[in-house]
Amino acid sequence: MTVISKLSTLVLVLGLFSLGSFSCGEEKGLRITSVTPDTGPTSGRTLVTIGGSGFQKAKSVGVTIYFNKKKAEFLRFEGDDKMLIRSPAGVLGETVDINIIFGDSREHTFKNAFKYVDLKGGFGINDLAPNK
């Protein structure tokens, strides 16, 4: 095998590898990296910040967010890397996926992103631990 053939093979393999990374939920530059806080009361209305990238384009096309199948209240974008929402009501102890659907068909599901807890008795040490 010549040096050029080896380089061509390497470029092809690297190209296929990088294409594969888009199938991990980073469609068209969309990436979700954080949900803060990741717990809230069953009554809902928790102010939640979703961090990531690729949000800027969504300002013009809109966004819908679900906690499992319950629609969250979208509040606003804060640049390309943050959006603020309010959680819907949920079931005590339930850990839900957050599904973000942009009006231009971009979509991302953040698995096990938020857990509903009982805050009436105050926070416990287990409520502070990440649930991911």
PyMOL commands that set and color helices and strands:
alter all, ss='L'
color gray80, all
select helices_A, chain A and resi 3-24+27-29+58-61+125-128
alter helices_A, ss='H'
color red, helices_A
select strands_A, chain A and resi 31-36+39-41+47-53+63-67+70-71+73-77+82-86+95-102+107-117
alter strands_A, ss='S'
color yellow, strands_A
deselect
rebuild
show_as cartoon
